[in-house]
Amino acid sequence: MVAAAEAEAKKRNVEVTICIVDESGNLLFLQKADAASLNTIVWAQRKKPATPPSTASPSKDAADT
């Protein structure tokens, strides 16, 4: 997973912070590129999905539309 994220960042020519969390949101891995700004650490941790995509179900509102 980390290798794929690094490859995508390299392909896009961007400096990023890679953050991997488990299903509960617990931090498993964090890596900041040397040239990435410090605030990318906070944003990477906040960006995690609330529910893993494989178990996500649409909300009732979305199902009604």
PyMOL Python script that loads the backbone (N, CA, C, O; Angstrom):
from pymol import cmd

cmd.read_pdbstr("""\
ATOM      1  N   MET A   1       0.823  -1.179   0.000  1.00  0.00           N
ATOM      2  CA  MET A   1       0.000   0.000   0.000  1.00  0.00           C
ATOM      3  C   MET A   1       0.877   1.257   0.000  1.00  0.00           C
ATOM      4  O   MET A   1       0.613   2.208  -0.735  1.00  0.00           O
ATOM      5  N   VAL A   2       1.907   1.248   0.822  1.00  0.00           N
ATOM      6  CA  VAL A   2       2.815   2.391   0.886  1.00  0.00           C
ATOM      7  C   VAL A   2       3.537   2.569  -0.454  1.00  0.00           C
ATOM      8  O   VAL A   2       3.670   3.685  -0.955  1.00  0.00           O
ATOM      9  N   ALA A   3       3.995   1.466  -1.017  1.00  0.00           N
ATOM     10  CA  ALA A   3       4.704   1.533  -2.300  1.00  0.00           C
ATOM     11  C   ALA A   3       3.803   2.110  -3.383  1.00  0.00           C
ATOM     12  O   ALA A   3       4.261   2.897  -4.211  1.00  0.00           O
ATOM     13  N   ALA A   4       2.530   1.730  -3.387  1.00  0.00           N
ATOM     14  CA  ALA A   4       1.594   2.257  -4.386  1.00  0.00           C
ATOM     15  C   ALA A   4       1.390   3.759  -4.201  1.00  0.00           C
ATOM     16  O   ALA A   4       1.331   4.500  -5.182  1.00  0.00           O
ATOM     17  N   ALA A   5       1.283   4.211  -2.959  1.00  0.00           N
ATOM     18  CA  ALA A   5       1.122   5.635  -2.685  1.00  0.00           C
ATOM     19  C   ALA A   5       2.368   6.416  -3.088  1.00  0.00           C
ATOM     20  O   ALA A   5       2.269   7.502  -3.659  1.00  0.00           O
ATOM     21  N   GLU A   6       3.534   5.860  -2.791  1.00  0.00           N
ATOM     22  CA  GLU A   6       4.782   6.518  -3.195  1.00  0.00           C
ATOM     23  C   GLU A   6       4.894   6.603  -4.716  1.00  0.00           C
ATOM     24  O   GLU A   6       5.311   7.629  -5.252  1.00  0.00           O
ATOM     25  N   ALA A   7       4.526   5.531  -5.407  1.00  0.00           N
ATOM     26  CA  ALA A   7       4.598   5.516  -6.871  1.00  0.00           C
ATOM     27  C   ALA A   7       3.648   6.547  -7.473  1.00  0.00           C
ATOM     28  O   ALA A   7       4.004   7.230  -8.433  1.00  0.00           O
ATOM     29  N   GLU A   8       2.446   6.664  -6.917  1.00  0.00           N
ATOM     30  CA  GLU A   8       1.475   7.646  -7.426  1.00  0.00           C
ATOM     31  C   GLU A   8       1.973   9.063  -7.182  1.00  0.00           C
ATOM     32  O   GLU A   8       1.826   9.924  -8.049  1.00  0.00           O
ATOM     33  N   ALA A   9       2.555   9.319  -6.027  1.00  0.00           N
ATOM     34  CA  ALA A   9       3.096  10.648  -5.736  1.00  0.00           C
ATOM     35  C   ALA A   9       4.240  10.977  -6.696  1.00  0.00           C
ATOM     36  O   ALA A   9       4.340  12.101  -7.189  1.00  0.00           O
ATOM     37  N   LYS A  10       5.092  10.002  -6.955  1.00  0.00           N
ATOM     38  CA  LYS A  10       6.201  10.213  -7.880  1.00  0.00           C
ATOM     39  C   LYS A  10       5.676  10.479  -9.294  1.00  0.00           C
ATOM     40  O   LYS A  10       6.182  11.353  -9.998  1.00  0.00           O
ATOM     41  N   LYS A  11       4.652   9.710  -9.703  1.00  0.00           N
ATOM     42  CA  LYS A  11       4.060   9.886 -11.028  1.00  0.00           C
ATOM     43  C   LYS A  11       3.480  11.292 -11.188  1.00  0.00           C
ATOM     44  O   LYS A  11       3.574  11.896 -12.256  1.00  0.00           O
ATOM     45  N   ARG A  12       2.881  11.801 -10.115  1.00  0.00           N
ATOM     46  CA  ARG A  12       2.267  13.137 -10.147  1.00  0.00           C
ATOM     47  C   ARG A  12       3.267  14.242  -9.828  1.00  0.00           C
ATOM     48  O   ARG A  12       2.947  15.428  -9.913  1.00  0.00           O
ATOM     49  N   ASN A  13       4.490  13.837  -9.456  1.00  0.00           N
ATOM     50  CA  ASN A  13       5.551  14.789  -9.125  1.00  0.00           C
ATOM     51  C   ASN A  13       5.140  15.710  -7.968  1.00  0.00           C
ATOM     52  O   ASN A  13       5.268  16.932  -8.044  1.00  0.00           O
ATOM     53  N   VAL A  14       4.639  15.077  -6.888  1.00  0.00           N
ATOM     54  CA  VAL A  14       4.226  15.839  -5.708  1.00  0.00           C
ATOM     55  C   VAL A  14       4.895  15.272  -4.468  1.00  0.00           C
ATOM     56  O   VAL A  14       5.225  14.088  -4.414  1.00  0.00           O
ATOM     57  N   GLU A  15       5.089  16.121  -3.482  1.00  0.00           N
ATOM     58  CA  GLU A  15       5.632  15.729  -2.188  1.00  0.00           C
ATOM     59  C   GLU A  15       4.448  15.589  -1.237  1.00  0.00           C
ATOM     60  O   GLU A  15       3.683  16.536  -1.054  1.00  0.00           O
ATOM     61  N   VAL A  16       4.295  14.421  -0.637  1.00  0.00           N
ATOM     62  CA  VAL A  16       3.113  14.153   0.167  1.00  0.00           C
ATOM     63  C   VAL A  16       3.473  13.530   1.513  1.00  0.00           C
ATOM     64  O   VAL A  16       4.607  13.119   1.755  1.00  0.00           O
ATOM     65  N   THR A  17       2.469  13.479   2.370  1.00  0.00           N
ATOM     66  CA  THR A  17       2.540  12.702   3.597  1.00  0.00           C
ATOM     67  C   THR A  17       1.605  11.518   3.411  1.00  0.00           C
ATOM     68  O   THR A  17       0.439  11.692   3.058  1.00  0.00           O
ATOM     69  N   ILE A  18       2.113  10.323   3.647  1.00  0.00           N
ATOM     70  CA  ILE A  18       1.318   9.107   3.500  1.00  0.00           C
ATOM     71  C   ILE A  18       0.889   8.663   4.892  1.00  0.00           C
ATOM     72  O   ILE A  18       1.718   8.490   5.785  1.00  0.00           O
ATOM     73  N   CYS A  19      -0.407   8.482   5.062  1.00  0.00           N
ATOM     74  CA  CYS A  19      -0.973   8.091   6.346  1.00  0.00           C
ATOM     75  C   CYS A  19      -1.859   6.874   6.126  1.00  0.00           C
ATOM     76  O   CYS A  19      -2.767   6.901   5.295  1.00  0.00           O
ATOM     77  N   ILE A  20      -1.593   5.804   6.871  1.00  0.00           N
ATOM     78  CA  ILE A  20      -2.407   4.594   6.774  1.00  0.00           C
ATOM     79  C   ILE A  20      -2.970   4.314   8.158  1.00  0.00           C
ATOM     80  O   ILE A  20      -2.245   4.290   9.153  1.00  0.00           O
ATOM     81  N   VAL A  21      -4.283   4.102   8.195  1.00  0.00           N
ATOM     82  CA  VAL A  21      -4.970   3.821   9.454  1.00  0.00           C
ATOM     83  C   VAL A  21      -5.734   2.500   9.345  1.00  0.00           C
ATOM     84  O   VAL A  21      -6.019   2.026   8.245  1.00  0.00           O
ATOM     85  N   ASP A  22      -6.056   1.920  10.487  1.00  0.00           N
ATOM     86  CA  ASP A  22      -6.859   0.695  10.481  1.00  0.00           C
ATOM     87  C   ASP A  22      -8.341   1.058  10.457  1.00  0.00           C
ATOM     88  O   ASP A  22      -8.701   2.231  10.354  1.00  0.00           O
ATOM     89  N   GLU A  23      -9.201   0.036  10.552  1.00  0.00           N
ATOM     90  CA  GLU A  23     -10.648   0.236  10.459  1.00  0.00           C
ATOM     91  C   GLU A  23     -11.193   1.161  11.536  1.00  0.00           C
ATOM     92  O   GLU A  23     -12.227   1.801  11.343  1.00  0.00           O
ATOM     93  N   SER A  24     -10.506   1.234  12.664  1.00  0.00           N
ATOM     94  CA  SER A  24     -10.945   2.084  13.767  1.00  0.00           C
ATOM     95  C   SER A  24     -10.354   3.484  13.714  1.00  0.00           C
ATOM     96  O   SER A  24     -10.657   4.322  14.563  1.00  0.00           O
ATOM     97  N   GLY A  25      -9.512   3.739  12.719  1.00  0.00           N
ATOM     98  CA  GLY A  25      -8.887   5.050  12.603  1.00  0.00           C
ATOM     99  C   GLY A  25      -7.575   5.164  13.346  1.00  0.00           C
ATOM    100  O   GLY A  25      -7.018   6.257  13.439  1.00  0.00           O
ATOM    101  N   ASN A  26      -7.065   4.063  13.878  1.00  0.00           N
ATOM    102  CA  ASN A  26      -5.781   4.085  14.581  1.00  0.00           C
ATOM    103  C   ASN A  26      -4.643   4.166  13.575  1.00  0.00           C
ATOM    104  O   ASN A  26      -4.640   3.459  12.567  1.00  0.00           O
ATOM    105  N   LEU A  27      -3.699   5.015  13.851  1.00  0.00           N
ATOM    106  CA  LEU A  27      -2.567   5.227  12.960  1.00  0.00           C
ATOM    107  C   LEU A  27      -1.683   3.985  12.895  1.00  0.00           C
ATOM    108  O   LEU A  27      -1.228   3.481  13.921  1.00  0.00           O
ATOM    109  N   LEU A  28      -1.443   3.495  11.668  1.00  0.00           N
ATOM    110  CA  LEU A  28      -0.564   2.352  11.458  1.00  0.00           C
ATOM    111  C   LEU A  28       0.755   2.774  10.833  1.00  0.00           C
ATOM    112  O   LEU A  28       1.796   2.176  11.106  1.00  0.00           O
ATOM    113  N   PHE A  29       0.713   3.814   9.983  1.00  0.00           N
ATOM    114  CA  PHE A  29       1.903   4.233   9.255  1.00  0.00           C
ATOM    115  C   PHE A  29       1.771   5.705   8.921  1.00  0.00           C
ATOM    116  O   PHE A  29       0.699   6.163   8.526  1.00  0.00           O
ATOM    117  N   LEU A  30       2.867   6.453   9.080  1.00  0.00           N
ATOM    118  CA  LEU A  30       2.910   7.864   8.703  1.00  0.00           C
ATOM    119  C   LEU A  30       4.288   8.168   8.167  1.00  0.00           C
ATOM    120  O   LEU A  30       5.294   7.913   8.829  1.00  0.00           O
ATOM    121  N   GLN A  31       4.334   8.720   6.956  1.00  0.00           N
ATOM    122  CA  GLN A  31       5.615   9.073   6.331  1.00  0.00           C
ATOM    123  C   GLN A  31       5.454  10.406   5.621  1.00  0.00           C
ATOM    124  O   GLN A  31       4.607  10.547   4.739  1.00  0.00           O
ATOM    125  N   LYS A  32       6.272  11.391   6.009  1.00  0.00           N
ATOM    126  CA  LYS A  32       6.245  12.709   5.376  1.00  0.00           C
ATOM    127  C   LYS A  32       7.459  12.850   4.482  1.00  0.00           C
ATOM    128  O   LYS A  32       8.590  12.617   4.910  1.00  0.00           O
ATOM    129  N   ALA A  33       7.219  13.233   3.235  1.00  0.00           N
ATOM    130  CA  ALA A  33       8.328  13.498   2.326  1.00  0.00           C
ATOM    131  C   ALA A  33       9.113  14.705   2.834  1.00  0.00           C
ATOM    132  O   ALA A  33       8.541  15.592   3.466  1.00  0.00           O
ATOM    133  N   ASP A  34      10.390  14.743   2.570  1.00  0.00           N
ATOM    134  CA  ASP A  34      11.241  15.827   3.070  1.00  0.00           C
ATOM    135  C   ASP A  34      10.724  17.203   2.672  1.00  0.00           C
ATOM    136  O   ASP A  34      10.762  18.135   3.475  1.00  0.00           O
ATOM    137  N   ALA A  35      10.245  17.335   1.450  1.00  0.00           N
ATOM    138  CA  ALA A  35       9.812  18.647   0.956  1.00  0.00           C
ATOM    139  C   ALA A  35       8.338  18.937   1.235  1.00  0.00           C
ATOM    140  O   ALA A  35       7.864  20.029   0.923  1.00  0.00           O
ATOM    141  N   ALA A  36       7.611  17.999   1.808  1.00  0.00           N
ATOM    142  CA  ALA A  36       6.195  18.235   2.132  1.00  0.00           C
ATOM    143  C   ALA A  36       6.109  19.143   3.351  1.00  0.00           C
ATOM    144  O   ALA A  36       6.907  19.027   4.282  1.00  0.00           O
ATOM    145  N   SER A  37       5.133  20.048   3.337  1.00  0.00           N
ATOM    146  CA  SER A  37       5.005  20.970   4.464  1.00  0.00           C
ATOM    147  C   SER A  37       4.487  20.229   5.694  1.00  0.00           C
ATOM    148  O   SER A  37       3.861  19.175   5.582  1.00  0.00           O
ATOM    149  N   LEU A  38       4.754  20.793   6.859  1.00  0.00           N
ATOM    150  CA  LEU A  38       4.369  20.150   8.113  1.00  0.00           C
ATOM    151  C   LEU A  38       2.853  19.978   8.250  1.00  0.00           C
ATOM    152  O   LEU A  38       2.393  19.006   8.849  1.00  0.00           O
ATOM    153  N   ASN A  39       2.077  20.917   7.699  1.00  0.00           N
ATOM    154  CA  ASN A  39       0.622  20.795   7.852  1.00  0.00           C
ATOM    155  C   ASN A  39       0.056  19.607   7.088  1.00  0.00           C
ATOM    156  O   ASN A  39      -1.094  19.234   7.321  1.00  0.00           O
ATOM    157  N   THR A  40       0.821  18.995   6.183  1.00  0.00           N
ATOM    158  CA  THR A  40       0.322  17.820   5.483  1.00  0.00           C
ATOM    159  C   THR A  40       0.145  16.639   6.434  1.00  0.00           C
ATOM    160  O   THR A  40      -0.637  15.733   6.144  1.00  0.00           O
ATOM    161  N   ILE A  41       0.847  16.630   7.553  1.00  0.00           N
ATOM    162  CA  ILE A  41       0.689  15.556   8.535  1.00  0.00           C
ATOM    163  C   ILE A  41      -0.729  15.584   9.109  1.00  0.00           C
ATOM    164  O   ILE A  41      -1.404  14.557   9.171  1.00  0.00           O
ATOM    165  N   VAL A  42      -1.166  16.763   9.523  1.00  0.00           N
ATOM    166  CA  VAL A  42      -2.507  16.917  10.090  1.00  0.00           C
ATOM    167  C   VAL A  42      -3.563  16.583   9.046  1.00  0.00           C
ATOM    168  O   VAL A  42      -4.513  15.856   9.337  1.00  0.00           O
ATOM    169  N   TRP A  43      -3.407  17.102   7.841  1.00  0.00           N
ATOM    170  CA  TRP A  43      -4.394  16.853   6.780  1.00  0.00           C
ATOM    171  C   TRP A  43      -4.444  15.390   6.395  1.00  0.00           C
ATOM    172  O   TRP A  43      -5.528  14.868   6.136  1.00  0.00           O
ATOM    173  N   ALA A  44      -3.323  14.719   6.350  1.00  0.00           N
ATOM    174  CA  ALA A  44      -3.308  13.297   5.999  1.00  0.00           C
ATOM    175  C   ALA A  44      -4.074  12.482   7.036  1.00  0.00           C
ATOM    176  O   ALA A  44      -4.796  11.550   6.681  1.00  0.00           O
ATOM    177  N   GLN A  45      -3.924  12.824   8.311  1.00  0.00           N
ATOM    178  CA  GLN A  45      -4.612  12.088   9.359  1.00  0.00           C
ATOM    179  C   GLN A  45      -6.112  12.383   9.362  1.00  0.00           C
ATOM    180  O   GLN A  45      -6.912  11.500   9.671  1.00  0.00           O
ATOM    181  N   ARG A  46      -6.496  13.596   9.026  1.00  0.00           N
ATOM    182  CA  ARG A  46      -7.915  13.966   8.997  1.00  0.00           C
ATOM    183  C   ARG A  46      -8.626  13.407   7.766  1.00  0.00           C
ATOM    184  O   ARG A  46      -9.847  13.248   7.778  1.00  0.00           O
ATOM    185  N   LYS A  47      -7.881  13.111   6.715  1.00  0.00           N
ATOM    186  CA  LYS A  47      -8.472  12.704   5.447  1.00  0.00           C
ATOM    187  C   LYS A  47      -8.969  11.263   5.455  1.00  0.00           C
ATOM    188  O   LYS A  47      -9.696  10.865   4.546  1.00  0.00           O
ATOM    189  N   LYS A  48      -8.605  10.495   6.430  1.00  0.00           N
ATOM    190  CA  LYS A  48      -8.985   9.078   6.464  1.00  0.00           C
ATOM    191  C   LYS A  48     -10.503   8.936   6.397  1.00  0.00           C
ATOM    192  O   LYS A  48     -11.227   9.754   6.965  1.00  0.00           O
ATOM    193  N   PRO A  49     -10.988   7.908   5.711  1.00  0.00           N
ATOM    194  CA  PRO A  49     -12.436   7.713   5.631  1.00  0.00           C
ATOM    195  C   PRO A  49     -13.006   7.272   6.976  1.00  0.00           C
ATOM    196  O   PRO A  49     -12.334   6.583   7.744  1.00  0.00           O
ATOM    197  N   ALA A  50     -14.225   7.663   7.256  1.00  0.00           N
ATOM    198  CA  ALA A  50     -14.871   7.278   8.508  1.00  0.00           C
ATOM    199  C   ALA A  50     -15.220   5.799   8.513  1.00  0.00           C
ATOM    200  O   ALA A  50     -15.198   5.157   9.563  1.00  0.00           O
ATOM    201  N   THR A  51     -15.538   5.261   7.355  1.00  0.00           N
ATOM    202  CA  THR A  51     -15.876   3.850   7.222  1.00  0.00           C
ATOM    203  C   THR A  51     -15.086   3.278   6.064  1.00  0.00           C
ATOM    204  O   THR A  51     -15.043   3.893   4.998  1.00  0.00           O
ATOM    205  N   PRO A  52     -14.467   2.139   6.230  1.00  0.00           N
ATOM    206  CA  PRO A  52     -13.730   1.553   5.116  1.00  0.00           C
ATOM    207  C   PRO A  52     -14.649   1.338   3.914  1.00  0.00           C
ATOM    208  O   PRO A  52     -15.792   0.915   4.088  1.00  0.00           O
ATOM    209  N   PRO A  53     -14.177   1.618   2.706  1.00  0.00           N
ATOM    210  CA  PRO A  53     -15.016   1.504   1.513  1.00  0.00           C
ATOM    211  C   PRO A  53     -15.673   0.135   1.354  1.00  0.00           C
ATOM    212  O   PRO A  53     -16.797   0.053   0.860  1.00  0.00           O
ATOM    213  N   SER A  54     -15.004  -0.932   1.757  1.00  0.00           N
ATOM    214  CA  SER A  54     -15.552  -2.267   1.564  1.00  0.00           C
ATOM    215  C   SER A  54     -16.777  -2.533   2.431  1.00  0.00           C
ATOM    216  O   SER A  54     -17.592  -3.395   2.100  1.00  0.00           O
ATOM    217  N   THR A  55     -16.918  -1.801   3.540  1.00  0.00           N
ATOM    218  CA  THR A  55     -18.051  -2.034   4.431  1.00  0.00           C
ATOM    219  C   THR A  55     -19.024  -0.867   4.441  1.00  0.00           C
ATOM    220  O   THR A  55     -20.028  -0.901   5.153  1.00  0.00           O
ATOM    221  N   ALA A  56     -18.736   0.157   3.665  1.00  0.00           N
ATOM    222  CA  ALA A  56     -19.587   1.338   3.654  1.00  0.00           C
ATOM    223  C   ALA A  56     -20.932   1.007   3.014  1.00  0.00           C
ATOM    224  O   ALA A  56     -21.007   0.288   2.018  1.00  0.00           O
ATOM    225  N   SER A  57     -21.978   1.544   3.605  1.00  0.00           N
ATOM    226  CA  SER A  57     -23.309   1.402   3.014  1.00  0.00           C
ATOM    227  C   SER A  57     -23.896   2.790   2.856  1.00  0.00           C
ATOM    228  O   SER A  57     -23.587   3.687   3.641  1.00  0.00           O
ATOM    229  N   PRO A  58     -24.739   2.980   1.853  1.00  0.00           N
ATOM    230  CA  PRO A  58     -25.313   4.316   1.649  1.00  0.00           C
ATOM    231  C   PRO A  58     -26.194   4.718   2.817  1.00  0.00           C
ATOM    232  O   PRO A  58     -26.804   3.880   3.481  1.00  0.00           O
ATOM    233  N   SER A  59     -26.242   6.011   3.048  1.00  0.00           N
ATOM    234  CA  SER A  59     -27.117   6.509   4.110  1.00  0.00           C
ATOM    235  C   SER A  59     -28.572   6.368   3.673  1.00  0.00           C
ATOM    236  O   SER A  59     -28.851   6.170   2.491  1.00  0.00           O
ATOM    237  N   LYS A  60     -29.494   6.468   4.619  1.00  0.00           N
ATOM    238  CA  LYS A  60     -30.915   6.388   4.297  1.00  0.00           C
ATOM    239  C   LYS A  60     -31.300   7.485   3.331  1.00  0.00           C
ATOM    240  O   LYS A  60     -32.083   7.253   2.410  1.00  0.00           O
ATOM    241  N   ASP A  61     -30.755   8.692   3.527  1.00  0.00           N
ATOM    242  CA  ASP A  61     -31.076   9.796   2.633  1.00  0.00           C
ATOM    243  C   ASP A  61     -30.642   9.487   1.214  1.00  0.00           C
ATOM    244  O   ASP A  61     -31.375   9.770   0.266  1.00  0.00           O
ATOM    245  N   ALA A  62     -29.469   8.915   1.058  1.00  0.00           N
ATOM    246  CA  ALA A  62     -28.978   8.579  -0.282  1.00  0.00           C
ATOM    247  C   ALA A  62     -29.813   7.469  -0.903  1.00  0.00           C
ATOM    248  O   ALA A  62     -30.033   7.459  -2.114  1.00  0.00           O
ATOM    249  N   ALA A  63     -30.275   6.539  -0.084  1.00  0.00           N
ATOM    250  CA  ALA A  63     -31.072   5.426  -0.591  1.00  0.00           C
ATOM    251  C   ALA A  63     -32.459   5.891  -1.034  1.00  0.00           C
ATOM    252  O   ALA A  63     -33.062   5.287  -1.922  1.00  0.00           O
ATOM    253  N   ASP A  64     -32.964   6.954  -0.424  1.00  0.00           N
ATOM    254  CA  ASP A  64     -34.302   7.446  -0.770  1.00  0.00           C
ATOM    255  C   ASP A  64     -34.342   8.249  -2.057  1.00  0.00           C
ATOM    256  O   ASP A  64     -35.414   8.456  -2.627  1.00  0.00           O
ATOM    257  N   THR A  65     -33.192   8.700  -2.520  1.00  0.00           N
ATOM    258  CA  THR A  65     -33.188   9.541  -3.732  1.00  0.00           C
ATOM    259  C   THR A  65     -33.102   8.742  -4.978  1.00  0.00           C
ATOM    260  O   THR A  65     -33.089   9.304  -6.073  1.00  0.00           O
TER     261      THR A  65
END
""", "prot")
cmd.dss("prot")
cmd.show_as("cartoon", "prot")
cmd.util.cbc("prot")
cmd.orient("prot")
